[in-house]
Amino acid sequence: MKYNFDEIIDRSKTNSRKCNPELYKDTYHGKKDLLPLWVADMDFKVAPPILRSINNIIEHGILGYSVPEDEYYNSIIDWNAKRKNCRIEKDWIIFANGVVPALNYMIQTFTKEGDSILIQTPVYNPFRVSTENNGRKIVESQLIDDNGYYTVDYEDFERKIVENKIKIFILCNPHNPVGRVWKREELEKMGEICLKHDVLIIADEIHSDLIFKEYTHCSFLTLREELKNICIVCSAPSKTFNLAGLHTAFLFIANPELRAKYKETMMKIRLEAPNIFGIAAVTAAYTKSGEWLDELIEYLDGNRKYIEEYLKENIPEIKYVKPEGTYLAWLDFSEFLKDGDTLEDIFEERAKVAIDYGNWFGKIGENYIRLNFACPRSVLKEALDRVKKAVK
């Protein structure tokens, strides 16, 4: 490999939410000595072309107001065309300072207090928090868990939409935390139900570049015109290229009426353009960092398989289905919780590993944990060794 993903980089004395013990201790009952495999950012250095683009700005020495030009927009358009076979037009691209803030803005724009919003649990917790914080009602349609492989319960999905007069459905593709990359026919079926009942779809596709080679990501914007026009796609380079700290994301809105209405909200808060580093990083990521990403996915695939082999050999009681996308493992610890143990006992007290607890993703996630395997393999091995010792 050209790039060294085995390098250990100490992030503990930085402002890293994930790795600074002073910052994560409140999440884990004051514990500060945990191996951090939780928050979804990676422990790898950013691709060299991105670092060079940021260094060029620093060396220039002026950090003034900035506005993206055609190179920025073309990099996004070309990347989606080549990598995802998805045609994006410049007018569709709207800057956001993160997918979660954008989710809040969309909820405020397209619903009113008391309206109902549908999610598919277990799912990324900010979907729920953003809905409830804005005075909207959350409605769950639980995914069907077939021995660790998740599918959509279409009957329940449509019934919940009708009974609760759902205004927005928040789709996660690839799905966080279960790792499914939804097939075209699955997306079409969900889309047709939403079209039938006049439901706006917000599709979080932030992990859509992190797809393992057996699978293909299908963006909602590649579906037929009627479905494309009831959907807003959220995207960003933050997960793909480890740029979350730059707070640079974008929405793709094909429907001009939806786009105009959303822009009205953005004008009220004057959120108009990415910062100077975000512009440079996006452009360098999408025009010069494809080789880095290809090697990253190969390395993550190795970690994904390493977890499977390790558990089979050492802790077969833990149920694990390799994710189709993302760098997140969804692990079922039910077998170890039958005698009164808790996940907090296992991870905070004995293993000393920080993970995301499954109940953060909904009640259906109880007994599960989400483990971030975007780390050097030696760190992953250390974490699994600690878990093995803790449960045996």
Number of C-alpha atoms within 10 A of each C-alpha: 9 7 16 13 18 14 14 15 11 10 14 15 10 12 12 16 17 21 23 19 23 16 16 22 16 11 11 16 10 13 16 20 15 21 21 25 25 23 18 20 23 23 24 19 15 17 21 15 18 24 16 14 18 18 14 13 14 12 8 8 9 9 11 8 9 13 12 16 9 9 15 19 18 17 18 23 18 17 19 17 13 10 14 16 15 18 14 21 14 12 12 17 21 19 21 24 20 20 24 17 14 20 22 17 18 19 21 18 16 14 17 13 13 12 19 22 27 26 22 23 23 24 26 18 15 17 22 23 14 20 23 16 11 17 15 20 17 19 20 18 20 20 21 15 13 8 10 16 15 18 14 18 15 16 9 14 22 17 12 18 24 13 8 15 16 23 20 24 23 20 22 25 24 28 27 26 27 29 24 21 24 23 15 15 11 13 18 16 13 19 24 14 16 24 17 9 15 15 21 23 24 22 23 26 22 24 24 25 25 22 22 19 11 7 13 18 23 21 24 26 22 15 17 11 11 12 20 19 20 22 27 24 23 24 24 27 25 23 19 22 26 18 21 18 11 19 18 24 26 22 24 21 26 21 16 12 11 18 18 12 13 19 16 12 15 19 10 8 9 10 14 14 17 22 19 18 21 24 22 23 27 28 22 23 26 21 18 15 18 16 11 18 17 12 16 22 21 14 21 24 22 13 21 22 13 16 19 19 13 15 16 14 8 13 18 13 14 16 18 21 18 20 25 24 31 31 29 26 24 24 22 21 21 15 13 17 14 9 7 8 11 15 20 17 15 21 23 21 13 14 22 21 24 28 21 21 21 24 17 19 24 18 12 16 21 17 18 23 24 26 25 23 26 27 23 20 20 13 18 20 15 14 22 19 15 18 18 16 12 15 18 8
